[in-house]
Amino acid sequence: MTESEMRSAPYEFPEDSPIEQLEERRHRLERQISQDIKLEPEILLRAKQDFMKIDSAADLELMKDASVDTVDDGFKEREMPMEREYQRVSISGEEKCGVPFTDLVDAAKCVVKALFIREKYINCSLQNFCKTTAHALQDLGMKTLDLGIYEAVPETPVDADAPVHPPVSETHPYDNQDPKNMPPDTGYGCKMVDGVVHVYTKKNNMDKYVSAELDLLYPDLKEYIADMNVMMALIINGPVKSFCYRRLQYLSSKFQMHILLNEMKELAAQKKVPHRDFYNIRKVDTHIHASSCMNQKHLLRFIKRAMKKYPEEIVHIEHGRGQTLKEVFESMNLTAFDLSVDTLDMHADRNTFHRFDKFNAKYNPIGESILREIFIKTDNHIEGKYFAHIIKEVMFDLEESKYQNSELRLSIYGRSRDEWDNLAKWAVKHRVYSDNVRWLVQVPRLFDVYHTKKQLANFQEMLENIFMPLFEVTVNPRSHPELHLFLEHVVGFDSVDDESKPEHHIFNLDSPLPANWTEEDNPPYSYYLYYTYANMSVLNHLRRRRGFHTFVLRPHCGEAGPIHHLVSGFMLSENISHGLLLRKAPVLQYLYYLAQVGIAMSPLSNNSLFLSYHRNPLPEYLSRGLMVSLSTDDPLQFHFTKEPLMEEYSIATQVWKLSSCDMCELARNSVLMSGFSHKAKSYWLGPNYAKEGPESNDIRRTNVPDIRVAYRSETLTEELHLITHAVRTDELDAIDEEDSLTMDSFPGRR
């Protein structure tokens, strides 16, 4: 068709018809592109799509200039004009936050004080503190805790054009069990004093006057309680609550404006990326328990298969006599044909809401604890053989999906010293390992139960059982070879139990030390968390000296119970699981946002136990910019499909109408807060993922538009600037007078 034929007749449209002019401009641009630039057909299609989305003549000119350089050559570096990329909302004027300046200054001081407290504890334990927040605090001129004692372990850099999948190791990590190939003994001695392990240079004589003590940092108990009291006073301060509530409301509204202005641009950016969508981006189930990581149908099929395959295998000792699997089921008057998902009865139902006791009973197949012991325990008569098989089947499913990963929780109870060795031997013997899985160790808060049964004399004995084997294997890996290999794939510690149980004791300076805690009452949550943190901190410094990887603290926190659980979590933990109660604590929610504390949320789990689905605060947290991710918690109790994590995402997307960008952002958050190695994350998210701002993002790997990452980064920076600027304006000397803000060395440093 000639150009004259394409133009409309004068009697059909006026000469200055905007429709006609737009069509002419489109054809002109297409001709120019086809004549001057040799582009692949798919790039030409993108150019047309972009043209249809332009907002103005200026955008047209910008696109003409950019089109010359727009060549998608695999994973080559790209340069994008970030300042022109999306519509920003700015607030101008003297008082931007809508509160009197004096209130702003007072609130800012309190918020800065809380952030310094968190930075102190996170740095002391060698966990990760948000870089953006750290830089904002440094700008205040405060001297932060200098922990440059150790150099970070260098890792092989990942090229920008590297594939999305890390290279798979040719050897199994549990193959090299020869102690001779492990690091040698350092000769250090370890002894627990007042609930915290001390490390000495000589094993034979651990008297501090004879043997030198290693200088391993941990926070002094007095300092922790003082900081805890400061935090508790801060979160109930009226003006601070009002200020934080206003800022959170502002963040919600700002995100809604961002979506109104940029939603189509975010979607267009995602559509431009070849071979990348929500299904094939990396996502990590950041909170899932190993004993319930399979769904009901999977467990049922496995039990039936075991009954047919191993009917004569002795699986249990009853009254001194061995029972075969066949005899166990005969004693229950059951056959393989009788079994169904309904008879297993392991799904949470209406009766478990606010009834954690009934929920715990659901862990028993057919209501029989003996079946739980046989099939989902590591320390039974068959040495966890069946449990290892079913975990490996779950791992195989994850490997088949390629893009799904899990951080499974295994339990250490602290009842005996050999628990760690038994767990490690179970993993190594049955070769329970996958590149898609990392382990966290959960410690149930059940001291009162063990003490009542006379299994433990005092709380320090429980701490020794949990931590002394870890110090021994760090000092001399050859003493526990299986444990040394197993710990290579353990990323952190979790603290679990029903948070809604009443606490009869308040943790203060009058609280008994662990060696003196012989009461029947359970120690409070903050007591458990402090001693777990303090020992982990000492252990991390020792492991860093030896060149081993360190651990992080990621407890269940804020699912129910009193608000001080979230205060302890904010001070001591790198990430938390649940965090539901933040919806009722605006100050803490704002602090969790500013410090970018990771929160692994499980809406389906909460729906059955503590909070109905439509009241879950996850979409609110996400819109405000908190670092949230989706997790499954207990697929055995809450999920129906073979891919529980995808089930979690799909339900959240349908109920809350999440966009593709929201889903990919949640997936990216899950990788960031996970315990997978720096190298693995570099492959999954891009080699610059640890940087700040949009340059940390690689949309070709994450499918998260740079627009969204830039918005999150700029909004966080603005909030931090608002607070630090208010503090600076009121002169820093006023803060320096308050002892709790000084960042000198710990009084507890030895």
N, C-alpha and C positions, 0 to 999 in steps of 0.2 A: 504494500500500500504506500503510495507516494505521500509526501508531506502535505501537499495541497488537499489530498483526499481525507487526510486525518483531521484537518481543520474543519470546524463547523461552518455552515453557510451563514451569511450575515443576518438573514431573516430569522434564524433559529435562536441565536444568542447575541447579546450586545457585544461590541468589539472588546470591551474591557472585562469580559467575563472572568471571574477569579478561577472558576473550574477549568476553563480553557487554558488560562495562563499556567495553572499548576500542571496540567497535562503536558503542555509544551515544555515546561521546565524539566519534567520527568523524562520525556523522550530525549531532550537535549543532553541530559546527564548520562542517560544510557548510551547514547551514541558516542559521547566523549570517552566513557569508560571502555567501550568496545574497541574504539580506534586507538587510544593512547596506551592502554594498560592491558597486558595479557594476564587475565585472571582465570582461575579454574571456575567451572560452572557453579559450584556451591558458593564460592565467594561472591560471584555475580548476584546470586539469589539473595545473599545476606545484604549486599549493597542496596538491592531493591527494597528489602524489608526495612532497612534503616531509613531509606528515603521516605517511606510511607509513614515513619514515626517522627519525622523532623518537626520541630516546634516553630521555627522561624527561618527567615532568610539567612540569619547569622549561622544557624545550625547547618544550613545547606552549604555555606562557604567552608565551615569547619570540616564538614564531611568530605568535600571535594579535596581539601588539603590532605586529610587523613587517609583517603582511599588509595593514594599513591603508595603509601607504606604498608597498607593492610594486606599482608601476605601471611597466611597461616602455614608456617613451615614447621609442623610438628610441635616440639617443645622449645622453640627459640624464645629468647627474651623478648618481651613486648613492652612498649612505652605507651602509656595512656595519659592523656591530659587530665589528671585527677581533679584539678580545680574547676573543669568544665563538665565533670561527669554526672553530677546529680544536683537536684534542687535542695538548698539548705535553708533552714529556718533560723534566723538570728534574732536575739532579743537585745534591744539597745536601751540606754538610759542609765541613770545613776544607780538606782536600787533595782537590780534585775530580779532578785528573788522574792520581792514582795513582803519582806519583813523589815522592821526597823534595824538600822545598822548595828546598834548595840547588841540586839538579839543575834544578828548574823555573826558578829565577832565572837560572842560567847559560845554559840553553837559550833562555830568553826574550830575554836580552841579544843572543845570536847572531842569533836570528830578526829582532829589531828592527833590528839592524845591517844585515842583508841587505835588509830592506824599505826602509831609508833609502837604501841604495846604489841600489836600483832607482828609487826616487822621484827621486833626484838626476839620473840619466841620462835618465829619461823626461821629466821637466820641462824639462831642458836642451834636448832636441830637439823640444819642443812636441808630444809625443805624449800619449796619454790614460792617466792613472793612475787606478786604482779610487778613487772618491770615499770609500767607506766606510773603506778602508784609510788614505787620506790623513787623514781626520778622526781616526781612532784614533791616528795618529802625531802629529798636532797636539796631541792631548790630553796627550801626554807633555811638552809644553812646549818641544819642540825647534824651533829656528828653521829652517824649511824654505827652500829656495832661492827667492828672490823673483823671479818672472818676470813681474811685472805691468807690463812695458814696453809691451805692446801690448794694446789692447782687442780682444776677440773680435769677429769680423765679425757684425753683427746680421743675423738671418734673420727672415723673416715668420713670426709665430707661427701655429700650426695650432689651429683651434677644436676643442673637445671633441666637437662633433657633425659634424666634417668627415668626408667619405667615406673609405673605406679606401684608395682609389687616388688618388695625387697627380695634379694636373691635367697633361695632356700638352701640351708646348710646340707651338705652331703652326708654328714655324720650325725648320728643321734646324740643329743647332749648328755645322755646318761651312759654312753659307751665307755668313756674314760673314767673308770672307777679305781684305777690304780693310785693308792695314796702317795706313791713315790713321785707322781707327776703333779702333786698339789703343792701349794706354797708351804714352806717349812714352819716349824714351831717358833714363836717369838720368845717363849719362856716367861711371858707375863702371867701374873696371878690375878684372880678376880674374887672379890668378896662383896656381899651385899651389906651395906650399912644404912640403917634408917630407911629401908625400902628402895635404895638406889645402889646399883652396882658400882664399886670403885675398882680401878685397875691399877696394879702395882708392877714394878719392873721385875720383881723376883717372885717366883711361884712359891718357894719354900717358906719365906718369911714375909708375911703380909702385914707387918706392923708398920704404921706410917712413920715411926721414928727410926726404923731400920731400913726399910725398903722404900725407895722413892715412888711417889704416886704419879701416874700419868696425868697431864693437864688436859682433861676432857671436859668440855663445857656441859653444864646443865643448870637450869634455873633453881635458885634457892627457894625452899618452901615458903619462907616468910615473904619473899618478893612476889611469888605467885599469888598468895592470898591477898597481899596488898593491891596488886594489879587487878585481881578479881573484884575486890571491893570497889575500886575506882570504876571499873566497867559497869558494875551493878548500879552504882549511883548515877552514872552517866545515862543509862538507858531509861531511867524513870524520871529524868529531869524534864520538866514541863516544856520550857522554851525549846529545848533540843528536840523533843518529840514533835512539836509543832513544825519546826524548821525541816526536819527529815521527812515528815509526812508531806509537806508542801513540795519538797524536791522530788519525792517519788511520784506524786500526782503530775508534776511538770514533766518528768521523764516519760510517763505513760502517754500524756497528751502529745508530747513532741514526737514520739514514735508513730502515733496515729497520723500526724501531719506528714511525717516522712513517708509512710505507706501511701497516703493519698497522692503525694507528689511524685513518688519514684517507683511505685509498684510495677508499672509497665516497663520501665527501664531495667529494673532488676530481672524481670522475666525475659526481656529481650537479650540481656547479657547471658543468661543461662542457656537460651536457645542457640546462641552462637557457638557454644562449646561442643566440639565433636565427641561422640562416644562417652558422654558423661551425663548421668541423671541420678536421681535419688537412689536407684537400685544399685548402681555401681560406684558409690563413694564409700569410703571406710566409715564404719560406725562401730562403737564399742559399747557393750552392755556393762556399764560402770558399777553396777550393784546387782549381783546375782549370787545366790548360795549354791554351792556344789551339790549339796544333798537334795536339792529340789530344782536342778537345772534342766531336767527332762520334763516333758509333759506326761499327763496320766496315761495316754494311749501308748506312748513309748515304754513306760515302766511296765504296763500290763503285758505288752508283747514280750518284753524281756523276761518277766517272771514266767510266762507260759513256756517260753523257749528253754529256760533253765530247768523247768519241771520235766520237760521231755528229754533234755540232753544230759542232765546230771541228777537223775532221781535217786541214785544210790550214794551220792556224795554226802559225807557227814558234814553238816553245816552248823550244828549247835550242840552244846553240852547241857543236858538237863538231868539234875540229880546225879551227876557223875557218870552218866551214860550218854554216849554219842547218839544224836538223832540225824537221820538222813533227811534230805529235802522232801522226799515222798512222805516220810513219817510225820514231819512237821505239818504238812497240809492235811494228812489223814487225821491228825489230832484235832484239827479245826473242822473236820468233816467237809472238806472242800476238794474238788478236782479242778484240773485245768479248764474243763468245759464250764464249770460254775462261775469262773472268774469273769468279771466285766468291769468297766470303768465305774459303774454304780456301786459294785460290791467293794472295790478298792476304797471308795469314799474319801478321797484325799483333796477334793476341791473345797475351797472356802465358800461358805454360803451365807444366808441372812443371819444365821445364828452366831457367826464369828464376829459380827460388828461390835467393837469395843469389848470383845471377849478374847483376849490374847491366850488365855488358858485353853479355850476350845480350839483356837487356831493351832497351837502347838500340838494338840492331840491329833490334828489332821496329818501330821508327819508319819503316823503309823498306818501302813497299808491294812485295810480291813479292820482297823482299830486294834491291831495286834503289834505290840512293841517288838516281838520276836522277829517279825518280818522286816521291820525297820532295821533291826540289828543285822540281819542276814544280807539285805540288799542295798542299804544305803549307809553303811558304816565302814570305816577303814580298819578298825581294830576289833575284828571278830575272829571266830574259830578258823575261818578260811582266809584270814589276813586280807580282807577287803577285796577278794577276787571279783565278785559280782559287781561291786560298786565301781571298780576300776574298768570293767568291761563296758558298763553303761556310760561312764564318763567319756571313754574313748569313742563310743558311738556318737555322743553329742559333739565331741571334738571333730569327728569325721564330717558331720553335717555342717559344722562351721567352715571347715576347709573346703567343702564342696560349694558353699555359697560364696567363697573367696573374700567378700567384703565385710563379713560380720566377725566380730571378735568379742571375747568375754573375759571378765576378771572374776574368777570363781573364788568364793570364800570357803576355806577349810577351817575346821575348829581345832583350837588348842585350849584345853580346859584348865590346865594348871594344877591337876590333881597329883601328877607324878612327873619325875624328871625325864622319863624315857618316852614321853608323848611325841616330842619332836623327832627323835630317832625312828620311832615306829611309823610316823607319818611319812618321813623321807624314804624309809625302806619300802613302804607301800608304793610310793610314786616311782621309785627307781626300779623295783622288782617287776612291776607290771608295765613299766615304760609309759606312764601316764604323762604325756607331753604333747603339746601342739604349738606351732608358731602363732596360732590364733588365740591362744589362752595364756593369761598370767594369773598367778595366785595371790590372794590376800589371806592373811591369817586372822580369823575372828576369835576374840576371847569373850565368851559369854560371862556376864556379870552374875555369877552364881556362887560366890563365896559362902553365903549364908547356908545354902543347901549342903555344900561339901563339909562345912564346919559342923552342922547338925548331925551329919552322918559320921563324924569323927575321922573324916578323910584328911582334913587340914587342921592344924593346931592354931595357926594365926594367918593373917593376910600376907605377911612377908614370905611365908612358905609358898604361897600361891605365886607370888612374884618371882621367887627363886626358880620355881619349876618352869615358869614361862621364859625367863630371860637368861638364866645361867647357861643352859645348853648353847644359846646363840653366842654368848661371849666366848665359851670354850671353843666352838668351831671357828670363830673369827681369829682367836689367838693361835689355834693349832688345827687347821682344816683336816689334817691327817687323822685326828682323833675321832672325827665323825665324817667319813668320806661321803656317805650318801646324803647327809644333811647339807654338806658344803655344796654338792651338786644341785640339790633341791632348792636351796636358798637363792641360786642364780636366777630363779624364775619367780621368786616371791617379791612383790613390790611394796607391801606395806601391811599395817595392822588396822584391824577394825574392832570396835567394841559393840557388842550386841546384847540385847535383852528387851523386855517390855519396859519402855520408858514411862508408861503411865502408872507403874507401881509406886506407891507412896514412899518417900524417903524420910526416915525418922531422925536423920542426923544432918546437921549443917556443917560443911567443911570449913573449919577455921583453925587458928593456932592452938586451940584447946583440944583438937581432935587427936585421938591416939595415933602414934606412929604405927606403921604396918606390923612391926614385931609385937606391939601391944594390942593390936586389934583382935581381941578374942571374943567380942560380943556376938550375940546371935543375929543382931541386925546386920543387914548388908551395908557396906560402905556406900556413900552417895556417888552419883555419876561423876562429879568433878574430882572426887578422890581417885576413882579408877583411872580417869583420863590423865590426871597429873602424873601418877606413878608410871603409867604406860608411856607417857610422853618423855618423862625424865630419863627412864632407862633406855628408851629408843634413841634419845639425843646422845647419851654417852656411847651407845653402841654404834651410832652413825659416825661419830668422830673416830672411833677405833677402826671401823671398817674403811673409812676414807684413808686413814694412815696406811692401811694394808693394801690399798688399791682395789678394794671390793666396792660393789654398788651399795647405796644407802637405801633406807626405808622411809616411808611417809606414814602419817596417821590419817586415816579416813574413816571415822566412826559413824555409826548410826546416830543421828542427832536431830532433835526438833520434830520427831514424828508425833510425840505426845509429851505429857509431863510438864514440869516447870521450865520457865524461860532461861534459867541459868545454865541449862544444858547447852543452849546455843551460844552463851557467852564463853563457856569453856571451849566449845568447838571453834569459835572465832579466834580465840587466843592461840590454840595449840595445833589445830588441824590444817592440813593442806586443802582437803576437800571434806565434805560431809555427805551423808545419804539422808534423804527425806526433806528436812528443813521446812515442814509445813507450818510450824508455829511462827515463822518469820512474818507471816501475813498479819499477825497480831502485834508485832514489835517493829514499828516503823524505823526506830533508830538502828536496831540491829540489821534490818533489811537494807537500809542505806549503807551501812558499814560493809555488809557482805558484797554490795554492789561496788563500792569504791575499791575494796581490796580484791575484787574478782575471785571470791572464794567459790570453788566448784561445788555444785549441788546436784547430786544424782537423784532424780525424782522418779517415783513409781506410782503413777495415778491409779492403775488397776489394783495394785496392792492396797493402796490407801482406801480405795473405794470399798473394799471388803472389810477393812479393819477400823479405820479412824475417820475418814472424810469422804462423803459422796463425790462422785466424779465431777459433777458440774460445779462444785465448790472448790475444786483443787486450784491452787494459786499458780500453777505452772505457766499458763498463758500470760498472766500478769507479770510474773518474774521475767519471762522472756522479753516481753515488750519493754520493760524497764531497763533491760541490759544486764541482768544478773547472769552469771556463768552457769546455766542449767543444762542438764542432759537428761534423756529418757533412759530408764532402765527397767528391768523386769522383776527384780527381787526374787520371786518364787514361781517360776513357770508351772511347777507341779501343782500348785494351789490355785493359780489365777488365770492360766492361759490354756487355750484349746488347740492351737496349731503347732506345726513342726518348727515354725520360725517365730518364737515368742516376741523377739525384739521388733520384728516387722509388724506383728500384731499390735504391739504397744504403739508404734508410730502410726499405724493406720487408724486406730481408734481415736488417738489424740487429734489426728488431722481431720477426721470426720466431725468429731464433736465440737472442736474449737475452730474449725475452718482455717487451719494453718495453710500457708502458701508453700509452694515448692522451696522457696528461699528459706522460710522458717524451718522446714524439715532439715534442709541441708546445713543450716546454721547449728541446729541441735546436734546433728551428727558430727560436725566439725568440733563443737564444744566437747563432745564425748571423747574424741581422740586427744584433744588438748589436755583434758583433766585425767586421762588414763595413765597407767604406770608403764606403758610400753616404752621401749628405748627411744632415745633421741634419734637414732639412725632410722628406726622404723617410721617414726613420725615424719622424718624428712622425706621419706618415700611417699607417705600417704598424703601429707599436706603441702609438701614443697620444701626445698632446702632452706628457705628463709622464714619458716613458720615461727621461729622464736623471736623474730623482730617485732617491732611495734607498728601499728597502723596498717594500711592497705598493702604495703609491700610485703607483709608477712603472708599474704594470701596468694594462692595459685589456683585460680578458678578452674584450670584444666584438671586439677586433682580433687578439689573440694566441692566444685559446683556452687560455691557461695560467691555471689557477685562482689567485686571490689567495692561497689557502692555501699553494700550492707556493712562490710568490714570497716570502711572509712567512716560511716555514720557512727558505728559503735565506738571506734577509737576517738573520734572527735568529741562525741558526747561525754565520754569518760574524762577526757583531758579537760574539757570545759568545766565539768563539775569539780574536778580536783583544783583547777585554777581558781574557781570561785572561792573555795575554802582557804587555800593557801594564800591567796591575795588578801582576803579579809584578815588573816592572822598577821601577815606582813604589814598591812596598813596600821594595825594596832600596835606595832613594834614587837619584835621578837623577844625583847628583854622580858616582857611580861610573862611569856611562857617559860623562859629559862629559869625564872624564880621557882617554878613548880618542880619539885624533885622528880615526880613521876614521869616527867617528859625527858629527863636527861638520859642519854644513851651510852652511859659509861659501861665498863665491863661488869659482869654479874657479880654481886656479892657472893654468890654460890660458886664462883670459879675457884678451883683449887690449885 
